[in-house]
Amino acid sequence: MALEINEANFEDVVMKADKPVIIDFWAEWCGPCRIIGPIVSEIAEEYKDKAIVGKVDVDSNPGIAARFGIRNIPTVLFFKDGVVADKQVGAVPKANFINKLEKLL
């Protein structure tokens, strides 16, 4: 299960992480977000020992979305050492996310 990331825990969970972090920026009303939601959950389970996988609801956490210039959702950001290392916008196959994550491990 992906972690719920919000304004209160963002710094600790993402910026201070000792392994790669994937964040799915999504919203309840977003159809494509619902398509990739199960994929993100699968990746969270499969990579639970190697990476941190989380979700940011852009409606509840507009400050985080604005900080990273999120204009379209779903957008998935890949962090390494507190820096955005890669990005995926839109609903894409699971393999796309895995390929980007594997490069950071």
N, C-alpha and C positions, 0 to 999 in steps of 0.2 A: 504494500500500500504506500502510495506517495505521501510525503509529509505535507501538511498544510503550512505554507510559509506566509508570514504576514509582517507587518511593520515592526511588531514587537520582537520577533525571533530572527529576522532576516540577517542581521549582522553576525550573530552566533552561528546560525545554520549554514549560511552561504559564504560570507566573507572570511570566516575563520576556519573553514573546513579543511581537513587534511587529506581529502580525496576529491576527485571531480564531482561537480554538482550539476544536475540537470534541473531546470525549472520550466514547467509548462505554465505559460500565462494564458488564462482562459476566463470564460464567463458562462454562467448558467444558460443564458439565452443563445449562445453560439453553437450552431449545428455542427460545424467542423470540429469544434472543441470536444463535443460528445463523441465524435468518431475516434479521435486520438486518445481520449481519456483512458479507455481500457488498455491501449498500447503502453501508455506511460505507466500504468499500474503493473503491467507485466514486466516492464524493464526495471521498475523499482524492486520487484521480487527477485528477478534473475540476477541483478547486480547489487543486492543489498549489502554485500561485504566489500564491494569495490567502489561504489559511488553512492552519493546521496541524490535521491530523486524527490522533487517536490513540486507543488502546484501553488500558483499565486492567482487568486480571484481578483481580476483587474477592477471590478466594481467595488470590492471591499478594500482594496489596497492600491488606490490610484497613485500614491506617491512612489511606490516601487516601480509601477509601470512607466511613470513619467521619467524616473531616474534613468531607465534604460531605453527610453524612446520607443516604447511599445505602442505601435499605431494600429497594427492588425493582429487579430487573434484567430486561431492559436499561433503563438510564437513560442518556440522552445529555445532557451538560452543554455549554453554549455559553459560552465565556469571551471577554471583551473587556477588555483592559488589566488582566489578572490577577483580574478579578471575574466571578462567574457572572452572565451577562446573560440566559440563557434555559435552559429545561429541557424534555426530552421523555421521558416514561416509557412503556415498552411498545413493542411492534413496530407501527410505523406505516409508511405509504407514504413513499417517497423524497422526494416533494414536500414533506412536512411538515418534513423536515430541511433541505431546500434553502431553503424560505421563511424559516425561523428564521436560517439562516446569512446569507442575502442581506441581512437587516435589519442585520447587524453589519458588513457590508463598506463 
